[in-house]
Amino acid sequence: MTIDATWTAREATPSDVPMLHELARACHDDGVRTVPIKYGVEHTRWQMLEAPAGMYRGLVAIADGRPAGFYGVVPMRVRCDGRESLAALSLLTMTHPQYRGRGIFRGLATRLYADLARYGFAFVYGFPNDNSQPTFLSALGWTHTCDWPVFVRPLNLPAIARRVLQRRWVPGPDRPESRGAQPAVPAAGGLREVERFDERMSAFRAGWEDGRRVYIARSAAYMNWRYAACPDWRYRKVIAESGQELTGYVVWRHVEEYGLKGAMIMDLAAAAGRLDVLRDLVRVVVGHARRDGMDLVSCLPAGHVDTQRALRRSLFAKVPERLSPKKWHFGGRRLDSTMPAEYFNAAASWHIGFGDCDVM
């Protein structure tokens, strides 16, 4: 496919993953405006080839006989107002610095969206950064749903104060996160740590599933791919049980960003009406973060009332926009016109957490 006289495009294949990983490192090596790619190629392979809903779909731009850009998505099973659909998580939007300004991003995305619609994808969604969001909105038909608020429980106020006014990426250690043994969460009060989720996860219904209309279907296969199979990052997983019944779960991992060490709550849920379970799960994360020397605990609760209530009662507070080092832009584009726009475009219709982001 010829876009203009300077570059062409072709479909990406599984064998392209190592090349795409190196291209991502070249495109995201600006430590001020982007997040450096510090994980290995096996992480990229896991992310793009092993998702339960299918391997990635994407297009590679070629200029001067070399890869000049890429745009792709990872298929996700989602539920919209009780109906399961196939959606596309936008990821790795990148153009090599030498080839920017040639319309590569717009050209690749336009063709890919047409292909996705033919393949039966209901919509594409994602978390654009400050650089890519203007193109998504002005040229690719995306709707800006909202900027999600982040809730934080400070644990080390002096460290946070030193960094709060810095609006740039402060690199952490340039090495994969250790997956070595860590102290286990003691089994108590119906809580226990697990390495993998069992089939009860597929039948579990979180409290927000009745009130939210659009969310990723959290099957056991999805949760184990997302949080147990990741090659580089160690996720801690605690479930709440009442007898044989699964009543809730929390997933978190340690991160070092913006010069701070934090515990990031990736996914948090409890059965309807179980605010006590949510608070117990949050308490487990805060306790371990404190013992592990973290500066803070963060969570993106996507506006769900019970989750926010549990966080506030656990001394979390919403980060003011002016003090946030990163904006969590969120939006997307409908590919299936039968999907009601009022569901898709309203922030109140979504359930989203850190774990739903393309920065895995």
Buried (B, 14 or more C-beta within 10 A) or exposed (E): EEBEEBBBBEEBEEEBBEBBBBBBBEBBEEEEEBBBBBBBBBBBBBBBEBBBBBBBBBBBBBBEEEBBBBBBBBBBBBBBEEEEBBBBBBBBBBBBEEBBEBBBBBBBBBBBBEBBBEEEBBBBBBBBBEEBBEBBBEBBBBBBBBBBBBBBBBBBEEBBEEBBEEEEBEEBEEEBBEEEEEEEBEEEEBBBBEEEBEEBBBEBEBBBBEEBBBBBBBBBBBBBBBBBEBBBBBBBBBBBBEEEEBBBBBBBBBBBBBBBBBBBBBBBBBBEEBBBBBBBBBBBBBEBBBEEEBBBBBBBBBBBEBBBBBBEEBEBEBBEEEEBBBBBBBBBBBBBEEBBEEBBBBBEBBBBBBBBBBEB
